[in-house]
């Protein structure tokens, strides 16, 4: 992709086809095919409001022809060009971005956000627009620590956060996995089952299990949907653990957590 073509496509990605039309004289006949394809790019625009009131605009763009990926793609992803004391960014391969272009929309995927705060206080994340979707999609803020999905289609996500860097905590999601996948527990009381968090942290390829001090983890196993064992770890004896699972290449898995009171199983999105 030439620099001129990259400029043309970046304009299209952010502003849409009309901006390309008004700018086309300046960049003179650059990639009509990309301009045509761009009319089907689906965009999710969100705003982040810092504790001091500054607003950061973020764009997530879906390429229906899978021209981009979840990793870095030249001409599709826009890195952070400024340094603010409080910020929210897309995280791609440990780098910070304000624009992320990915492949076709997949309701099961989550996209990691990096939250960087010098100032403690209340933050807000709002959905400002959905573009080129034939049907309205649901958009959630997923909190891996609390295992909560907060819809932002109608109400903003609002939370008081202490200063610090938060990686692998907040994600943009498009379905509530706590409703989509039911926990199947054997010999564990319902209150204890609900307090246990079983999550896959996609940005670091880590499985995160936390019983919130109610149970001791003895063993963790991961199975494919068809029942094939993909991973096992014994003699854990802790209440919270992160386990690297970068070698597992499947979209979904069943995580089985053995405790002193029984077995908890949960279906988890792994990619």
C-alpha positions in Angstrom: 0.0 0.0 0.0 1.5 3.3 -1.1 1.6 6.3 1.3 -1.0 8.1 -0.8 -3.2 5.1 -0.8 -2.8 4.7 2.9 -3.8 8.3 3.4 -6.9 7.8 1.3 -7.9 4.7 3.1 -7.3 6.2 6.5 -9.6 9.1 5.6 -12.3 6.6 4.5 -11.8 4.4 7.6 -12.4 7.3 10.0 -14.8 9.6 8.1 -16.5 7.4 5.5 -16.9 7.5 1.8 -18.2 11.0 1.6 -14.9 12.4 3.1 -13.0 10.4 0.4 -15.0 12.0 -2.3 -14.4 15.6 -1.1 -10.7 14.8 -0.6 -10.1 12.9 -3.8 -8.9 15.9 -5.8 -6.0 16.3 -3.4 -5.0 12.6 -3.6 -6.0 12.1 -7.2 -7.4 8.7 -8.2 -6.1 6.6 -5.4 -7.6 3.1 -5.1 -11.2 3.2 -6.3 -11.5 -0.4 -5.2 -10.7 0.5 -1.6 -13.2 3.4 -1.8 -15.9 1.0 -2.9 -15.0 -1.5 -0.2 -15.0 1.2 2.4 -18.7 1.9 2.0 -19.3 -1.5 3.8 -16.9 -0.8 6.7 -18.8 -1.1 9.9 -17.8 1.4 12.6 -18.2 1.4 16.3 -17.4 4.8 17.8 -16.9 5.3 21.5 -15.9 8.2 23.7 -13.9 8.1 26.9 -14.3 10.9 29.4 -11.4 11.3 31.9 -11.7 12.2 35.6 -10.8 15.8 34.5 -13.4 16.0 31.8 -11.2 15.5 28.7 -12.8 13.3 26.0 -10.9 10.8 23.9 -12.6 9.5 20.7 -12.0 5.9 19.7 -12.9 4.0 16.6 -13.3 0.3 16.0 -13.8 -0.6 12.3 -14.9 -4.0 10.9 -13.8 -4.8 7.4 -16.4 -7.2 5.9 -13.8 -8.7 3.5 -11.4 -9.4 6.3 -8.9 -7.0 4.9 -7.6 -6.3 8.4 -6.9 -8.6 11.4 -6.9 -8.4 15.2 -3.2 -7.7 15.1 -1.5 -4.6 13.6 -2.4 -3.8 10.0 -0.6 -1.0 8.2 -3.1 1.6 7.0 -5.9 0.3 9.2 -4.7 1.0 12.7 -3.9 4.5 14.1 -1.4 4.7 17.0 -1.7 7.2 19.8 0.1 10.4 18.7 -0.2 12.4 21.9 0.6 11.9 25.6 -2.3 12.6 28.0 -2.2 12.0 31.8 -5.5 10.1 31.5 -6.3 8.0 28.5 -8.2 4.9 27.1 -6.8 3.2 24.1 -7.1 0.0 22.0 -4.3 -2.4 22.9 -2.7 -4.2 19.9 0.4 -6.2 20.5 1.2 -4.2 23.6 1.0 -0.8 21.8 -1.7 1.9 22.2 -4.1 2.9 19.4 -7.0 5.3 18.9 -8.2 3.5 15.7 -8.4 -0.2 15.3 -9.3 -1.9 12.0 -10.2 -5.6 12.3 -11.8 -8.3 10.2 -15.5 -9.0 9.8 -17.8 -8.4 12.8 -17.9 -11.4 15.1 -20.3 -11.2 18.0 -18.2 -13.6 20.2 -15.0 -11.5 20.1 -13.8 -9.1 22.7 -11.3 -6.2 22.1 -8.9 -5.2 24.9 -8.7 -1.6 26.1 -5.9 -0.1 28.1 -6.9 2.4 30.8 -4.1 4.8 31.9 -4.9 7.1 34.8 -2.7 9.7 36.5 -5.8 11.1 38.2 -8.2 9.1 40.3 -11.9 9.7 39.8 -15.0 9.0 37.8 -14.6 7.8 34.2 -17.2 7.3 31.5 -17.3 5.2 28.4 -20.1 6.0 25.9 -21.2 4.6 22.6 -21.6 7.5 20.2 -22.5 5.8 17.0 -22.9 2.6 15.0 -22.4 2.8 11.3 -23.3 0.5 8.4 -24.8 -2.3 10.5 -28.0 -3.7 9.0 -29.3 -4.4 12.5 -28.4 -2.7 15.8 -25.8 -4.6 17.7 -25.3 -4.7 21.5 -22.1 -3.2 22.9 -20.8 -3.9 26.4 -17.9 -2.9 28.6 -16.6 -6.2 30.0 -14.8 -6.0 33.4 -12.6 -9.1 33.9 -12.0 -8.4 37.6 -15.7 -8.2 38.5 -16.8 -10.5 35.6 -19.5 -8.0 34.6 -20.9 -6.9 31.2 -22.3 -3.4 31.2 -24.4 -2.4 28.1 -23.6 1.0 26.8 -26.1 1.3 23.9 -28.4 3.5 26.0 -26.5 4.3 29.2 -22.8 5.2 29.7 -20.5 3.0 31.6 -19.5 5.0 34.7 -17.0 4.0 37.4 -14.8 5.6 40.0 -11.3 4.3 39.4 -8.0 4.8 41.3 -5.0 6.1 39.4 -2.8 3.5 37.7 -2.5 1.4 34.5 -5.2 -1.1 33.8 -4.4 -3.8 31.2 -6.4 -6.9 30.7 -9.3 -5.5 32.8 -11.6 -3.7 30.4 -12.8 -5.0 27.0 -15.4 -4.0 24.4 -17.7 -7.0 23.9 -20.8 -7.6 21.8 -22.6 -10.2 23.9 -23.0 -11.0 27.6 -21.3 -14.3 28.1 -22.7 -14.6 31.6 -26.1 -15.0 30.0 -25.0 -16.8 26.9 -23.2 -19.6 28.6 -24.6 -21.2 31.8 -22.3 -22.4 34.5 -22.7 -26.2 35.1 -21.7 -26.9 38.7 -21.6 -30.3 40.6 -21.7 -30.4 44.4 -21.0 -26.7 44.8 -23.5 -24.3 46.4 -25.0 -21.8 44.1 -23.7 -18.7 46.0 -20.1 -20.1 45.8 -20.5 -20.9 42.1 -21.6 -17.4 41.3 -18.7 -15.8 43.2 -16.1 -17.8 41.1 -14.7 -15.9 38.1 -13.4 -18.0 35.1 -12.2 -15.8 32.2 -9.8 -15.8 29.3 -7.6 -12.7 29.0 -7.1 -12.4 25.3 -4.5 -9.7 25.3 -2.1 -11.9 27.2 -3.5 -15.4 26.4 -4.0 -16.1 30.1 -6.8 -18.1 31.8 -7.9 -16.3 34.9 -9.7 -18.2 37.7 -10.6 -16.5 41.0 -12.9 -18.0 43.6 -13.0 -14.7 45.6 -11.6 -16.6 48.7 -14.7 -18.9 48.9 -13.0 -22.0 47.5 -9.5 -23.4 47.0 -8.6 -24.4 43.5 -7.1 -27.9 43.4 -7.1 -28.7 39.6 -7.9 -26.9 36.3 -8.6 -28.7 33.1 -9.5 -27.2 29.6 -11.5 -29.3 27.1 -12.6 -28.7 23.6 -16.3 -28.5 22.9 -16.1 -32.1 21.7 -14.6 -33.2 25.0 -10.9 -33.5 24.0 -8.6 -32.5 26.9 -6.4 -29.5 25.9 -4.8 -28.7 29.2 -4.5 -29.9 32.8 -2.8 -28.6 35.9 -2.9 -30.4 39.2 -1.9 -29.5 42.8 -2.7 -25.8 42.5 -4.0 -25.1 46.1 -4.7 -21.4 45.7 -7.8 -19.3 45.4 -6.8 -17.3 42.4 -4.5 -18.1 39.4 -3.5 -17.0 35.9 -2.4 -19.7 33.5 -0.8 -19.0 30.0 -2.8 -20.8 27.3 -1.2 -19.4 24.2 -0.8 -22.9 22.8 -4.5 -23.6 22.6 -5.9 -22.9 19.1 -9.7 -23.1 19.4 -12.4 -20.5 19.7 -14.3 -22.1 22.6 -13.3 -24.3 25.5 -14.8 -25.9 28.6 -12.9 -24.9 31.7 -13.3 -27.4 34.6 -12.2 -26.2 38.0 -11.9 -28.8 40.8 -12.2 -27.4 44.4 -12.5 -29.0 47.8 -16.3 -28.9 47.4 -16.7 -30.2 43.9 -16.3 -29.2 40.2 -17.3 -26.0 38.4 -17.4 -26.1 34.6 -17.8 -23.1 32.4 -17.8 -22.5 28.6 -15.3 -19.8 27.8 -14.4 -17.9 24.6 -10.7 -18.5 24.0 -10.1 -16.4 20.8 
